[in-house]
Amino acid sequence: MKKVLLATACLLSLQCAPSSAQQVTDEERSALKSKSDSGSLAPELRLPEEDMRWWQDAKFGIFVHWGLYAIPAKGEWHMHNDKVDPQEYAKLATQFKPKHFNADSWAQLAKDAGAQYMVMTARHHDGFAMFASKTSYRNYDSGHSAAHKDFIADYVAAVRRRGMRVGIYYSPMDWRFPGYFDPKGLPDNAALMKKQGYGQVRELMSNYGKIDILWYDGGWLAHRGSDADAAWFWQPEILNAQVRKLQPKVVINPRSGWQGDFDTEEGGQPVTGPIRQKPWEKTFSIGPAWGYVPGDAMKPGDVIRLVVNAVVRNGNALVNIGPDADGRIPANQVQTLQGIGAWMRVNGEGIYNTRPGPFQPVDGVYGSTTRGKNVYVHVLTWPGDSLKLPPLPGKVVSASTLAGAPVRFSQTGSGIVVSVDAARRDAVDTVIKLETEGP
């Protein structure tokens, strides 16, 4: 115990010798991974249900991937995938001076789309910090770039002005460090990267007021294995104890190697299966990549279906946009968000502040949400003229779509049958509100 306390104090103060962070035995590595895999690593850091309620009510957020990688416009993995020398890549910072960056316009677009929170990349795997960072290795941050600007400060203020919750993305890995790719062979270099990570997380949790979401990414080492495999190196139970001290109620995702307050699922693949027990978040990009790449954007209906399929399974959806090098969100991505907003203004009652159920979702056909006396049936595909639902214990007293169309329904002990005229159905999701006698 004394050894653990000393290590904790060392890391929190960041006064350790660079190599000390590597003094972990194989047995300790194995134990940490086992605890992380089983979800038993630092359970005391999990938020209680009451502090997670706002996040579960929010349902829909906007992700923003933006950094130096917007200049070559080849995606956020350009530096690694195209084997760009770190010193050559770093020259992009001398060009990074976005003419049209306007955090207020970003936040307003997200708000109009129906988002309840936003998450912005404070630093991606390329190591360039989008904020003025005193602990950035070799001053590799936006305060020392051609922009001479703290973009995170502007972003946080704009999101708060719109009444949304503030999220920050941070990747502790950094491709500039050879030790990332060989942490055991280059322990001193890897420890420098780790020290930078701890310092920058502390800055982000200290310098911008109340932060609602900390969204980690890139916790795995050498692009192999999982975040849990790298828990021996990052020691996320210590890192996130520091976070909890600075931001006691921040909601944390699981990608630091610690179990996190919610699970994540990345990518645009369909969401299927039953309602999930642990709160989770579906995240995907509406553009060709996470970072800016010219190209087509997803259609509003395709995005809405992913959002709905997450929500009816106890999830949220975090939908990504990728501004260009000048800070402009591509027009086709703007149009997609506007289309989502138009749908949400009509049907949001069946999304926000709800919980999944009482019906288990049927893949590709329907799912449901509930709040108080109301059940909201999300019909994605009509199997015919009508849809039969399982029985409810309470009596249904009225039914209508949230768009105002009449709903014919009948209720017996074997179930509920609902139907809507074909001309009045929503092409994406017909949301039927069933009002019952009791919750």
C-alpha positions as CSV (number, residue, x, y, z in Angstrom):
1,M,0.0,0.0,0.0
2,K,2.8,2.4,0.9
3,K,4.4,1.8,-2.5
4,V,1.1,2.6,-4.3
5,L,0.6,5.8,-2.3
6,L,4.1,7.0,-3.1
7,A,3.6,6.2,-6.8
8,T,0.3,8.1,-6.8
9,A,1.8,11.1,-5.1
10,C,4.7,11.1,-7.6
11,L,2.4,11.0,-10.6
12,L,-0.1,13.6,-9.4
13,S,2.8,16.0,-8.7
14,L,4.5,15.1,-12.0
15,Q,7.8,15.3,-10.2
16,C,8.8,11.7,-11.0
17,A,12.0,10.9,-12.8
18,P,11.0,10.1,-16.4
19,S,11.8,6.4,-16.1
20,S,10.0,5.8,-12.9
21,A,6.6,5.4,-14.6
22,Q,7.9,2.2,-16.2
23,Q,8.8,0.4,-13.0
24,V,5.9,-2.1,-13.2
25,T,6.4,-5.8,-13.0
26,D,4.9,-8.4,-15.4
27,E,2.7,-9.6,-12.5
28,E,1.4,-6.1,-11.9
29,R,0.7,-5.6,-15.6
30,S,-1.3,-8.8,-15.7
31,A,-3.3,-7.9,-12.6
32,L,-4.1,-4.4,-13.9
33,K,-5.3,-5.9,-17.2
34,S,-7.4,-8.5,-15.5
35,K,-9.1,-5.9,-13.3
36,S,-9.7,-3.6,-16.3
37,D,-11.1,-6.4,-18.4
38,S,-13.5,-7.5,-15.6
39,G,-14.6,-3.9,-14.9
40,S,-13.3,-4.1,-11.3
41,L,-10.5,-1.6,-11.8
42,A,-11.2,1.4,-9.5
43,P,-15.0,1.0,-9.2
44,E,-15.0,3.8,-6.6
45,L,-14.3,6.2,-9.5
46,R,-17.7,5.4,-11.2
47,L,-20.3,8.2,-11.0
48,P,-23.5,7.3,-9.1
49,E,-26.7,7.0,-11.1
50,E,-27.9,10.5,-10.1
51,D,-24.8,12.1,-11.5
52,M,-25.2,10.2,-14.8
53,R,-28.9,11.2,-15.2
54,W,-28.3,14.3,-17.3
55,W,-26.1,12.4,-19.7
56,Q,-28.7,9.7,-20.1
57,D,-31.4,12.3,-20.6
58,A,-29.3,14.2,-23.3
59,K,-29.3,11.4,-25.9
60,F,-27.6,13.3,-28.7
61,G,-24.3,15.2,-29.0
62,I,-22.0,16.6,-31.7
63,F,-18.4,15.5,-31.9
64,V,-15.8,17.9,-33.6
65,H,-12.5,16.5,-35.0
66,W,-10.3,19.4,-35.9
67,G,-6.6,20.0,-35.9
68,L,-3.5,20.3,-38.1
69,Y,-4.7,17.3,-40.1
70,A,-7.4,19.5,-41.6
71,I,-4.7,21.3,-43.7
72,P,-3.6,18.3,-45.9
73,A,-7.3,17.1,-45.7
74,K,-6.4,13.4,-45.7
75,G,-7.9,12.5,-42.3
76,E,-6.8,12.6,-38.7
77,W,-4.5,9.6,-39.2
78,H,-2.6,11.2,-42.1
79,M,0.7,11.6,-40.2
80,H,0.9,7.9,-39.3
81,N,-0.7,6.4,-42.4
82,D,1.4,8.3,-44.8
83,K,4.5,8.0,-42.7
84,V,5.1,11.7,-42.5
85,D,8.2,12.6,-40.5
86,P,7.2,14.3,-37.2
87,Q,9.4,17.3,-37.8
88,E,8.0,17.7,-41.3
89,Y,4.4,17.3,-40.0
90,A,5.1,19.9,-37.3
91,K,5.6,22.6,-39.9
92,L,1.8,22.6,-40.4
93,A,1.6,24.5,-37.2
94,T,3.2,27.5,-38.9
95,Q,0.4,27.4,-41.5
96,F,-2.5,26.9,-39.0
97,K,-4.3,30.2,-38.9
98,P,-8.0,29.5,-39.6
99,K,-9.6,32.5,-41.1
100,H,-13.2,31.5,-40.5
101,F,-13.1,29.8,-37.1
102,N,-16.2,30.8,-35.2
103,A,-17.0,28.7,-32.1
104,D,-20.3,30.4,-31.7
105,S,-21.5,29.4,-35.2
106,W,-20.4,25.8,-34.5
107,A,-22.3,25.7,-31.2
108,Q,-25.4,27.3,-32.8
109,L,-25.4,24.7,-35.6
110,A,-25.2,21.9,-33.0
111,K,-27.9,23.5,-30.9
112,D,-30.2,23.8,-33.9
113,A,-29.5,20.2,-34.8
114,G,-30.9,19.2,-31.4
115,A,-27.7,18.4,-29.7
116,Q,-27.6,18.6,-25.9
117,Y,-23.8,18.4,-25.6
118,M,-20.6,18.7,-27.7
119,V,-17.2,17.1,-27.6
120,M,-14.2,18.7,-29.3
121,T,-10.7,17.2,-29.9
122,A,-8.3,19.0,-27.5
123,R,-5.5,16.8,-28.8
124,H,-5.4,13.9,-31.3
125,H,-2.8,11.3,-31.8
126,D,-0.5,13.7,-33.8
127,G,0.3,15.4,-30.5
128,F,-0.8,18.9,-31.4
129,A,-2.8,20.5,-28.7
130,M,-5.7,22.8,-29.7
131,F,-5.2,24.8,-26.5
132,A,-2.5,26.9,-24.8
133,S,-0.7,24.2,-23.0
134,K,2.2,24.8,-20.6
135,T,3.0,21.1,-20.4
136,S,3.0,20.5,-24.1
137,Y,6.3,18.8,-25.2
138,R,8.3,21.3,-27.1
139,N,5.5,23.9,-27.1
140,Y,3.5,21.9,-29.7
141,D,0.1,23.7,-29.2
142,S,-2.1,26.3,-30.7
143,G,-0.9,29.0,-28.5
144,H,2.5,28.6,-30.1
145,S,1.2,28.1,-33.6
146,A,0.6,30.7,-36.3
147,A,-2.9,31.2,-34.8
148,H,-1.6,32.2,-31.3
149,K,-5.0,31.1,-30.0
150,D,-6.6,28.8,-27.5
151,F,-9.4,27.2,-29.5
152,I,-10.6,25.1,-26.6
153,A,-11.3,28.3,-24.5
154,D,-13.4,29.7,-27.3
155,Y,-15.2,26.4,-27.8
156,V,-16.0,25.9,-24.2
157,A,-17.4,29.5,-23.8
158,A,-19.6,29.1,-27.0
159,V,-21.1,25.8,-25.9
160,R,-21.9,27.1,-22.5
161,R,-23.6,30.2,-24.0
162,R,-25.9,27.9,-25.9
163,G,-26.9,26.0,-22.8
164,M,-25.3,22.7,-23.9
165,R,-23.0,20.5,-21.9
166,V,-19.2,20.7,-22.5
167,G,-17.1,17.7,-23.5
168,I,-13.4,17.5,-24.2
169,Y,-11.6,14.8,-26.2
170,Y,-8.1,13.9,-25.3
171,S,-5.7,11.3,-26.7
172,P,-2.8,10.5,-24.4
173,M,-0.8,8.8,-27.1
174,D,1.5,10.9,-29.3
175,W,3.1,9.7,-32.5
176,R,6.1,12.1,-32.0
177,F,7.4,9.8,-29.2
178,P,9.3,6.6,-30.4
179,G,8.5,5.3,-26.9
180,Y,4.9,5.0,-27.8
181,F,5.7,2.3,-30.3
182,D,8.2,0.6,-27.9
183,P,7.4,1.5,-24.3
184,K,9.5,-1.3,-22.8
185,G,12.5,-0.8,-25.0
186,L,12.4,3.1,-24.7
187,P,11.0,3.6,-21.2
188,D,12.4,7.0,-20.7
189,N,11.0,8.4,-23.9
190,A,7.6,6.7,-23.2
191,A,7.6,8.2,-19.7
192,L,8.0,11.7,-21.2
193,M,4.9,11.1,-23.3
194,K,3.0,9.9,-20.2
195,K,4.1,12.9,-18.2
196,Q,2.8,15.2,-20.9
197,G,-0.5,13.3,-20.9
198,Y,-1.0,13.7,-17.2
199,G,0.0,17.3,-17.3
200,Q,-2.4,18.2,-20.2
201,V,-5.3,16.3,-18.7
202,R,-4.7,18.3,-15.5
203,E,-4.7,21.6,-17.5
204,L,-7.9,20.7,-19.3
205,M,-9.7,19.8,-16.1
206,S,-8.4,22.9,-14.3
207,N,-8.4,25.8,-16.7
208,Y,-11.8,25.9,-18.4
209,G,-14.4,25.8,-15.6
210,K,-16.8,23.0,-15.2
211,I,-16.3,20.2,-17.8
212,D,-19.1,17.7,-18.2
213,I,-17.5,15.0,-20.3
214,L,-13.9,13.7,-20.7
215,W,-13.7,11.6,-23.8
216,Y,-10.4,9.7,-24.0
217,D,-9.1,8.0,-27.1
218,G,-5.9,6.1,-28.1
219,G,-5.1,4.4,-24.8
220,W,-3.7,1.3,-26.5
221,L,0.1,1.1,-27.0
222,A,2.0,0.7,-30.3
223,H,-1.4,0.4,-32.1
224,R,-1.7,-3.1,-30.7
225,G,-4.2,-4.7,-28.2
226,S,-6.8,-2.8,-26.3
227,D,-7.0,0.1,-23.9
228,A,-7.1,-2.5,-21.0
229,D,-3.9,-4.0,-22.3
230,A,-2.1,-0.7,-21.7
231,A,-3.5,0.0,-18.2
232,W,-0.1,-1.1,-16.7
233,F,1.5,1.9,-18.5
234,W,-1.0,4.7,-18.2
235,Q,-2.2,3.7,-14.8
236,P,-5.7,5.1,-15.5
237,E,-6.9,4.5,-12.0
238,I,-4.3,7.2,-10.9
239,L,-5.0,9.5,-13.9
240,N,-8.7,9.4,-13.3
241,A,-8.4,9.9,-9.6
242,Q,-6.7,13.2,-10.5
243,V,-9.6,14.0,-12.8
244,R,-12.2,13.2,-10.2
245,K,-10.4,15.5,-7.7
246,L,-10.5,18.4,-10.2
247,Q,-13.9,17.6,-11.8
248,P,-15.9,15.4,-9.4
249,K,-18.9,15.0,-11.6
250,V,-17.4,14.8,-15.1
251,V,-18.6,11.8,-17.1
252,I,-15.7,9.7,-18.3
253,N,-15.6,7.2,-21.2
254,P,-13.7,3.9,-21.0
255,R,-10.8,4.5,-23.4
256,S,-8.1,5.3,-20.9
257,G,-8.0,1.7,-19.8
258,W,-10.3,2.3,-16.9
259,Q,-13.9,0.9,-17.2
260,G,-15.5,4.4,-17.5
261,D,-18.9,5.6,-16.7
262,F,-20.4,4.4,-20.0
263,D,-19.4,2.1,-22.9
264,T,-18.6,3.2,-26.4
265,E,-19.3,1.8,-29.9
266,E,-17.5,3.4,-32.8
267,G,-18.4,3.4,-36.5
268,G,-21.4,3.6,-38.8
269,Q,-22.4,-0.1,-38.7
270,P,-26.0,-0.7,-37.8
271,V,-27.1,-0.9,-34.2
272,T,-28.9,-4.2,-33.4
273,G,-29.8,-6.5,-30.5
274,P,-31.6,-6.0,-27.2
275,I,-31.6,-3.2,-24.7
276,R,-28.1,-2.9,-23.2
277,Q,-27.7,-2.8,-19.4
278,K,-24.8,-0.3,-19.1
279,P,-25.3,3.2,-20.5
280,W,-23.4,3.5,-23.8
281,E,-22.7,5.8,-26.7
282,K,-22.7,5.2,-30.4
283,T,-20.2,7.5,-32.2
284,F,-19.7,7.9,-35.9
285,S,-18.8,10.6,-38.5
286,I,-21.2,12.0,-41.1
287,G,-18.3,12.8,-43.4
288,P,-15.8,10.5,-45.2
289,A,-13.5,10.6,-42.2
290,W,-13.3,11.9,-38.6
291,G,-11.0,14.8,-39.6
292,Y,-11.7,16.9,-42.7
293,V,-11.7,15.1,-46.0
294,P,-13.7,16.5,-49.0
295,G,-16.5,14.2,-50.0
296,D,-20.1,13.2,-49.5
297,A,-21.9,13.4,-46.1
298,M,-24.5,11.0,-44.7
299,K,-28.1,11.8,-45.3
300,P,-30.1,13.1,-42.4
301,G,-32.4,10.0,-42.4
302,D,-29.4,7.6,-42.1
303,V,-28.1,9.5,-39.1
304,I,-31.5,9.7,-37.4
305,R,-31.9,5.9,-37.7
306,L,-28.5,5.3,-36.0
307,V,-29.5,7.8,-33.3
308,V,-32.9,6.2,-32.7
309,N,-31.5,2.6,-32.8
310,A,-29.0,3.6,-30.1
311,V,-31.6,5.4,-27.9
312,V,-34.0,2.5,-27.9
313,R,-31.2,0.3,-26.6
314,N,-30.2,2.6,-23.7
315,G,-27.6,4.5,-25.7
316,N,-26.7,8.0,-26.7
317,A,-25.3,9.1,-30.1
318,L,-22.3,11.3,-30.6
319,V,-22.3,12.5,-34.3
320,N,-19.0,13.8,-35.7
321,I,-18.3,16.7,-38.0
322,G,-14.9,17.7,-39.5
323,P,-14.3,21.4,-40.1
324,D,-11.8,22.4,-42.8
325,A,-8.4,24.1,-42.3
326,D,-10.1,27.5,-42.2
327,G,-12.6,26.4,-39.6
328,R,-15.6,26.0,-41.9
329,I,-17.9,23.0,-41.6
330,P,-18.5,21.5,-45.0
331,A,-21.9,22.6,-46.5
332,N,-23.2,19.1,-47.0
333,Q,-22.5,18.3,-43.3
334,V,-24.3,21.5,-42.3
335,Q,-27.3,20.4,-44.4
336,T,-27.3,17.0,-42.7
337,L,-27.3,18.6,-39.3
338,Q,-30.1,21.0,-40.3
339,G,-32.2,18.0,-41.5
340,I,-31.6,16.2,-38.2
341,G,-32.7,19.4,-36.3
342,A,-35.9,19.6,-38.3
343,W,-36.8,16.0,-37.4
344,M,-35.9,16.5,-33.8
345,R,-38.1,19.5,-33.4
346,V,-41.1,17.4,-34.3
347,N,-40.1,14.1,-32.7
348,G,-37.6,15.0,-29.9
349,E,-40.2,14.2,-27.3
350,G,-39.7,10.5,-28.0
351,I,-35.9,10.9,-27.7
352,Y,-34.9,13.3,-24.9
353,N,-35.4,12.5,-21.2
354,T,-36.6,9.0,-22.0
355,R,-35.5,5.5,-21.1
356,P,-35.6,2.4,-23.3
357,G,-38.5,0.0,-23.3
358,P,-41.0,-1.3,-22.3
359,F,-40.7,-3.3,-25.6
360,Q,-37.5,-4.9,-26.6
361,P,-36.4,-3.6,-30.0
362,V,-37.0,-5.7,-33.2
363,D,-34.0,-5.1,-35.5
364,G,-35.0,-3.0,-38.5
365,V,-38.6,-2.7,-37.5
366,Y,-39.2,-0.8,-34.2
367,G,-38.0,0.1,-30.8
368,S,-39.5,2.0,-27.9
369,T,-38.8,4.6,-25.3
370,T,-40.8,5.7,-22.2
371,R,-41.3,8.6,-19.9
372,G,-43.9,8.7,-17.2
373,K,-47.2,7.6,-18.5
374,N,-46.1,7.8,-22.2
375,V,-44.6,5.1,-24.4
376,Y,-43.0,6.2,-27.7
377,V,-42.9,3.5,-30.4
378,H,-40.3,4.2,-33.1
379,V,-41.5,2.5,-36.2
380,L,-38.6,2.3,-38.7
381,T,-40.2,-0.2,-41.1
382,W,-43.9,-1.1,-41.3
383,P,-44.3,-4.8,-41.8
384,G,-47.7,-4.3,-43.4
385,D,-50.8,-2.2,-42.9
386,S,-50.4,-2.4,-39.1
387,L,-47.8,-3.3,-36.4
388,K,-48.5,-5.7,-33.5
389,L,-46.8,-4.9,-30.2
390,P,-46.4,-7.0,-27.1
391,P,-49.0,-6.5,-24.3
392,L,-48.8,-3.7,-21.7
393,P,-50.0,-4.1,-18.2
394,G,-51.6,-0.7,-18.3
395,K,-54.5,0.5,-20.4
396,V,-53.7,2.7,-23.4
397,V,-56.1,5.7,-23.4
398,S,-54.9,7.5,-26.5
399,A,-52.5,7.3,-29.4
400,S,-51.1,9.7,-32.1
401,T,-47.9,10.3,-33.9
402,L,-45.7,13.1,-32.7
403,A,-46.2,14.7,-36.1
404,G,-50.0,14.9,-35.3
405,A,-51.3,12.0,-37.5
406,P,-54.1,9.9,-36.0
407,V,-53.3,6.4,-34.9
408,R,-55.8,3.5,-35.0
409,F,-55.2,1.1,-32.1
410,S,-56.7,-1.9,-30.4
411,Q,-55.5,-3.5,-27.1
412,T,-56.1,-7.0,-25.9
413,G,-54.4,-9.4,-23.5
414,S,-52.3,-10.6,-26.4
415,G,-50.9,-7.3,-27.4
416,I,-51.5,-3.9,-29.0
417,V,-52.1,-3.3,-32.7
418,V,-51.4,0.1,-34.2
419,S,-51.8,1.5,-37.7
420,V,-51.2,4.8,-39.4
421,D,-52.3,5.8,-42.9
422,A,-49.4,5.2,-45.3
423,A,-49.4,8.8,-46.5
424,R,-49.0,10.0,-42.9
425,R,-46.0,7.8,-42.0
426,D,-42.5,9.2,-41.5
427,A,-40.1,7.9,-44.1
428,V,-37.4,7.6,-41.5
429,D,-39.1,6.9,-38.1
430,T,-42.8,7.2,-37.4
431,V,-43.0,8.0,-33.7
432,I,-46.3,6.9,-32.1
433,K,-47.1,8.2,-28.6
434,L,-49.2,5.8,-26.5
435,E,-50.6,7.5,-23.4
436,T,-51.4,5.0,-20.6
437,E,-53.4,5.2,-17.4
438,G,-50.2,4.9,-15.3
439,P,-46.4,4.7,-15.5
